[in-house]
Amino acid sequence: MSSEPDSLRHDALVYESVDDYVTRAVAFLREGLHGGEGAVVAHTRPGLALMREALGADAATVAFVDVGSAYTRPARTLASYHAVYAEQLARTPSLRAVADVQFGPDPAEWDLWTAYEAVFNESFAHLPAWVLCTYDGNGLPDAIRDAVWRTHPTVVTEDGPAVSDRYEDPDQLLRRVTSPPAPLPELRSIGFGRDAEDFRERLAGELAFAGVPENRSLDMLLAATEVAANAVRHGGGVRDVRVGRASGRFACEIVDPGPGFDHPAAGYLAPRPGSGSGLWVARQLTWQIDFFRAAEGFTARIVL
């Protein structure tokens, strides 16, 4: 591939030492910088300090991202990277990024971040970017090593780039690692009301009754309005609205009578020409959004 991609290239590198990481990352970024590309480094604070020192004068033209604040939830991680990439691409025709992936010590969360790496391929497919995801190989669990090959079309090895024979279609992988949401019998119906304004008033009252802080209530109102508008536009209207607290969080389910959709990346696709951004915004504002078919109808569950 040329040094100036016209669409996403998403590679991975498992490094065995800090020196190995720095050497490969600096060479990768400098090749792009010398060709007029933008450059992004995402790492922990100590990792960023190492890269600034290694890049020397070139560091002045590189965007640095602290992954400690970026890796909270997949939707917000994608949004953080999209903002940085968009800023870089406003100044350069293409970019290169080195992003150190933080998967965490809890095996229960590994599927979550595997899903993130998979959806990254689809979310940023339209961007002229070459992204090298890096993983510290010291103590890297076998499950994460396997996920590296399943979520990156190309993996950089000691012998050079290798095309992954285990790479999975992002939607198929997302379906495989995402569990169907469990029913929430504690939610109760409040109905949709006459129109969108009536719906927002009802939901605002429930949020206040549940003691949700005003700023978080506004986030839920904005997200739910986007989801309800989507149900009216594509699902034939809103059949029911259910709300309540579940596992300590406020939840709102919006049910429509339509056939629904089978797109596990819905709301994770970065804004682009010809594509709406309503669900993308809704995911940034809330903790989690699930779309699923239930006996009552196609359901969007929004959790704050």
VOLUMVEX-813588 format. One record per residue: y, x negated, z negated of N, C-alpha, C in turn; residue in one letter. Coordinates in steps of 0.05 Angstrom, whole numbers, plus 5000, padded with zeros to 4 digits. Layout:
N
YXZYXZYXZa...
This chain:
304
497649835000500050005000502549835000m504649925013507049775014508349774987s510349594984511749574958513649804953s514149964973515850204969514250454977e512850574957511250804962512951044969p511851234985513351484990512051714974d510051654958508951854939507651694916s506651834897505651714873503251534878l503251294866500851134862500451094832r498151174822497651174793495150994787h495750754779493550564773493350514743d491150374736490750314707489950014705a490649904682489849634674488949634645l486449534641485549484613485849184608v487649114590488148824585486748734560y486048484559484448374537486148214517e488648154524490448004506493248074513s495048024494497948074498498947904521v498047654522498947474543498147584571d495647684572494647804597496448034606d497048204586498748444592501548354602y502848174588505548084595505547954623v503647774628503547634653503247834676t501348014674500848204696503248404699r504248504677506448694678508948584690a509648344681512148214692511848154721v509548054730509147994759509348254775a508148464766508248724779511048824782f512548824760515348924761517148754777l516948494775518648314790518348334820r515848374829515348414857516948654867e516948864851518549104859521449064858g522448934836525248884833526348714856l524848514864525748344886525748494913h524248714914524248884938526149114937g527849124916529849334914528949584900g526649574886525649804872526749814843e526650054832527350084804524950004787g525449964761523249874743523550014716a521150084705521050224679518850094663v519350044637517249944618517150144595v514750234589514350414566512350284548a513050244523511350104503512350164475h510950054456511950064428514349884426t515749904404518149724400517449434401r515249344388514549054391513848984420p512549164434511849114462514249094480g516249264475518749264490520148994485l520148904461521548654455520248424470a517548424471516148214486516848224515l516948454527517548484555520448414561m522348484544525148404549525348094550r523947964531524147674530522847554555e520547664563519047554586520547604612a521947824614523347884639525947734641l527047634619529447474620531747634632g533147514651535547644663534847894678a532347924687531448164701531448414683d531248364657531148584638533648764640a535848654649538348814650538149044670a536249034689536049244709533549424704t532249384681529849534675530449754654v529249984658529450204638527150174618a527750174592525750144572525350404556f522850484553522150734539520450674515v521350774491519850744466517650954465d515150874468512951074469512651214442v513751094421513451224394514751494394g516951534410518251794411517351954435s516051824455515251964479512552104476a510651974462507952084460507752274436y508652514439508452714419506452934428t506953054451505253244465505453194495r503253254510503353194539505753314553p506553554548508753684562511353524557a511753444533514253294527514153004536r511652894537511352624547512052624577t510952814592511552844620514552874625l515753044608518653094612520252834606a519452684586520852434580520752244603s518352214615518052024637519552134662y519452394666520752514690523752454688h524952484665527852434662528452144668a526851954659527351664664526951604694v524751714706524151664734526451784752y527352024745529352154761531951984760a532551874737534951714734534751464751e532451334751531951094767532051154797q530851374805530651444833533351544844l535151604827537851674836539351424846a538251184838539550934845537950764864r535350804865533550644882531750824898t530750734921529050904937526250944926p525350764908522750794896522750634870s520650654854520550514829517750424822l517650234803515150154791515350194761r513150274748513250314720510650204707a510950074684508649994668508750144642v506750314637506750494614504250444597a504650354572502450304554501650574541d499150644546498250914538497450914508v498451114493497851144465496051384461q493451334456491551554453491051624424f491751464405491451534377488651484366g488351474340485751414327483851654324p484851894328483352144323481752224348d479052204348477552284371478052574380p478852744361479353024368481653054387a483452844389485752864407485352714433e483052584436482652414460482652584486w481352824484481252994508484053084515d485753124495488553204500489953004518l489652744511491052534526489652454552w487052514553485652484579486752694598t487152934588488353154604491153074614a492652944596495352854603495252654627y493452464625493152264647492352404673e490652604671489752744695492052904707a493553054691495653214701498053054712v498252804702500352624711500152594742f497652574752497252534781498452764797n498153004786499153244800502153294795e502953244771505753294763507753124779s507052874783508852684796507952604824f506152754836505052684862507252644883a509452784881511552784901513552544898h513352394876515252184871514551914884l516451774895515851504906515751304884p513551314869513251144846510451014845a510350764835507850624831507650584801w505950734787505650724758503150574750v503450374734501150224723500850294694l498750454687498250524659496550294647c497450204624496049974611494750064585t492449954580490850014556490049754542y490449734517489649504501486549514499d485149324511482249334511480949254485g482449144466481249064440480549314424n477949364421477049594406477349864420g477849844446478150094462475550254462l475550504452473050664451471850704479p469250724480467950764506468851014520d469451224504470351474515473051444530a474751284519477351234531477051054556i475250854554474750684578473750854601r471951044595470951224616473151394627d474851494609477051674618479051524636a479351264632481151104649480251124678v477651094682476551094709476551384721w476451584704476351864713479151974720r481251844710483951944713485751774730t484751544739486351364756484851294781h485951354805484551294830483850994833p485550824822485150534824485450404796t483550224790483650074765483749784770v485649644758485949354762483949214743v482249044755480248894740480848594742t479248434730479548144732479248044760e477748204776477348124804479348254823d481248404812483248534829482948834828g484648984843484449274843481749374853p480749584840478149704848478550004850a477650124872477750414875475650534856v476450734841474650854821472751044835s470151004830468151194840467651414821d469051414798468851634778471251814777r473251754794475751914793475152204798y476352384782475852674784478452814794e478053024808480253204816481653294790d484353264788485653334762485053614752p485053814770484554094761481754114750d479753994763477054014753476753874726q478053644723477853514697479253674675l481553794681482953954662481254194653l479854314672478154544664475854444646r474854204652472554104637473254034608r475653914603476253824577477954024561v478754244573480354444559478654674549t478654714523477054934512478455204514s477055414520478255684521479555744494p481955854493483155914467481656134452p481456104426480156304409481956544405a480756784401482357024396483956994370p486257124369487957124345488257414335l486257514320486357794312488657854293p489857644281492057694262494657784277e494857754303497257834317497358144319l499758254320500058544323501858614346r501458844357502958934381505759024373s507758934389510459034386511459164413i509759154433510459274459512659114473g513159174498515159034513517859174511f517859434509520459584509521259674537g523759754539524759864564525259654585r526159424577526859214596526958934581d527758734596527658464584529558434560a531758574561533658564538532358684513e531058914517529659044494527458864484d526058724502523958544494525058314477f527258194485528457974470529358074442r530458314441531358414415529058454396e526858564406524458604389523358334380r523158144398522157884391523957734372l526557754375528457634357528157744329a527658004327527258124301524758024287g522657994302520157894291520457604282e521857444298522257164290523857144264l525857314262527457314237525757404213a524157604217522457704196520457494187f519557334206517557124200518856874188a521556864186522956644174523056394192g522956434218523156214237526156124238v526755874235529455774237530855864263p533455894262534956004285534655834310e534755564307534555394331531755424344n529655444327526955464338526555744349r527855944337527656214348528856234376s531056094380532256084407530355954427l528955744419526955624437524855824445d523755974425521756164432522756384449m525256484444526456694460526756604490l527656354494527956254521525356224535l523356104521520756064532519356334539a519456524520518156784524519456934546a522056914549523557044571522556934598t522156674600521156564625518356664631e516656664611513856754615513757054621v515357214608515457494614516457554642a518457404651519457434678517357364698a515757164692513457084709511457304711n510857444688508957664687510057904704a512557954702513758174718513658114747v514357864754514557784782511757764795r509857664781507257604794504957774783h505257894759503058034746503358334745g505358434758505658724759506958844734g508258684718509558794694508258684668g509258774645508158694620506758924607v504258894601502659104590502959124559r503158894547503458884517504558614509d505758624485506658374472505658374443v504358154435503258134408504457894394r505157914369506357694355505257674327v505757444314504957394287504657104281g503857034257503356754250500356704251r499656464262496856374264496756084258a495156004238494955724230497655604223s499455764211502055674203504155664224g503555744248505455744270505956024280r508356074291509056334302507956344331f506456564337505256584364506156854377a506456844403507157084418505357094443c503957314446502257354470503557564488e503757494513504857684533502557744553i501858004555499558094570500558244595v499458174618500158334642497658434655d497858644673495558764685494658634711p495958414718495358284743492758114742g492058004765489557844767489757574754p492257484748492657224736492357004756g492056764746491756524763489856324749f488756154766486955944756488155674763d490155604749491555354754492055214728h490255034719490554914692492954744689p494254664711496654494708499254664709a498954924707501355094708503255024685a505754974692507754904673507954604667g506054454678506154164675507154024700y507754174721508654044746511754004744l512553754748515353684746516953834767a519453914761521054064781521353914807p521254064829521553954856522654164874r523754094897524754294916522654494924p523354754923521554964930519655054908g519954944885518155014862519855084838s519355314826520855394802520255224778g522155214759521855044736521655204710s521255474712521255634688519055564668g516555534677514355474660514555184650l515655004666516054734658517954724634w520154874635522054884613520755014589v519255224593517955364571516055184555a514655014569512854824555514354624539r516754544548518354344533519354464506q519854724506521054854484519154934462l516554944468514555044449512354844444t510654904425508454724417506254734438w505554974447503255004465503455264480q502655274505502355514520499655524534i498155734530495555774543495656024561d494356004583494056234601491056284604f490256544600487456604601487056904606f484656964616483957244621482557354596r483357604588482157734565481658024572a480258164554479558444560482058614565a484258544550486758704553488258644578e487758414590489258334614489758034614g491157934635491757654636493857594615f493257384599494857334575496157054575t498657044567500056794563500556784533a499456584520499856544491501856314487r504056374474506156174468506156124438i505855874431505755794403508155614397v509655684376512055524370511455304350l
